[in-house]
Amino acid sequence: MASSLNRVFILGNLGQDPEMRYTQNQTPVCTLNIATTDYRTGADGQRQDVTEWHRVVVWSKQAENCAKYLAKGRSVFVEGRLQTRSWEDKTTGQKRFTTEIIAQNVQFLGGGAQGRDAGQSVPQSGASMSGMGAPETPSFAPGLDDIPF
């Protein structure tokens, strides 16, 4: 019997403020655009920065926390799984594809002294909003809805 594993870990910075929206069933969903940078040596021997952009989708209470406390430039650690989806482009009629990271754990790292809402405190470095999965595969842990910030 063959096994498989679909697990992604990234550590990077938000390239823009989180985008919060709600499904038709009023389930919160937040999209994060996270940049990671790798360093390579070019043909000329000089160090080159290579930036990769990742689209991360966060669901439920964790999505609300990301929208509330994260902002452009903030460092985050994301654990999740890759998912590719397709749709038909309404203007051209062509089939389009995108690969996203479906977050299962988002940790807020370092960064600013204030949240997106003035006067709100931000979780301390390394604070975790774990245990909140996508609605299809929830993994809710007791008490995480009552985070005191």
N, C-alpha and C positions, 0 to 999 in steps of 0.2 A: 504494500500500500504506500503510495507516494504522499509526501507531505508538502505543504507550501507555506510561505510566509509573506505577508504584505505589511511591512512595518517601515515607517519613515521617521527619522529624527532630524530636525534642523534647528540651528541656532543662528538667529539673524536679527535684523532691524526692520521695523515697519517703514515702508516707503511712503505711506499716506495714512491718514486717519482711518480707523475701521469703518466699514460700511455695514450698517445694521438695517435689517428688514424683517418682515414677518411673512410666513406662508399663509395660504388661505385659511388654514386651521389655527392661525395666530401662534404658530411655533416660531420662536426667535431663531434667526440665522444671521451670523456675522461673517463677513468676508474680510480677510487680512491679506495684504500684499507684502510679503517678506523678502528682503534681499539677503543673500548670502554671498560672501566674497571668498574666492580662492586665489592663490598667488602662484604664478607660474613664471618660469624663466623663458624669455623670448629668444629668438635666433641671435639677437645682438647681445645676449648675456644679461640684459636688464630685466629686473623684476616687473611683471605685469599683473595688474589686478583684473580678475575676471569675475564679474557680478552675474549671478543667476537670480531670477525673480520667481517666487513661488506663490501660487494662489492657495490660500488656506481657508477652509470652510469650517466654522464652529457653530454648534447647535445648542439650543435650550438655554439653561441658566448660565452656562459657561459663555455663551454668545453674548448675553446681556452684560456679564462682567467684563468681557473684552471690550465691548463698545463703551462701557462706562469708564474704565480705568486705563485703557491703552490709547496712545496717540502716536502720530508720525515721529519716527526716530527712536522709539522705545525698543529695547532689546527684549526678545522673547525666545523661549525654547518650546518647540512644538513636537509632540509625539502623535503620530496618526498613521493613516493608511492611504495609499494612492488609489484614486478612482478616476477612470476616464469616462466621459459622457459625450453624447453627440446630440446635435439638433440641426434643423434645417434653417439656413439663413433666409430670412423673409425677403430681403432685397435681391439676392442673387439666385436663390433656390438651391444653392449648393449645401451639401452636408458638411458641417463643421464639427471639430472635436476639440476637447480641452481635457487636460489632466490636472486634477486638483488633489490637495492633501486634505482629507477629512480628519480634523483634529479630534483626538480622544483625550489629550491632556495639553493644556497651555500653561506655561509657567512665565510669570512676569519677572523680568530681571532688571536690575539697575535702573537707570533712567530717572526722569524728572521727579520733582518734589511735589507735584500736584497732579491729580487726575484730570480728565477731560472736563469734569464739572468743578467749577471753582469752589474751593473750600472742602472738597472731598479728599480724604487721605487715600494714598495708593498702597497696595499691598507691599510689604517689605520684599527686598531682593530675594528671589527664589520662591515667592509665594505661589502656590499651585492652585489651579482651579480644576483639579483632576476629577475623573469619575463621571463626566458628563459626555455621553456619546450622542451620535445622531439618533433621531427618533426611531429609525429602523432597528437599531441594535443598542437600546439604552443600557447603561451600566451605572445607574444612580447609586451613590453611596449615601447612607443615612446622614442627615445633618448638614450636607453641603449647601442646601438651599438657605441655610441660616448663617451664612458667613457674615461676621460682624463688621463689615466695612462697606 
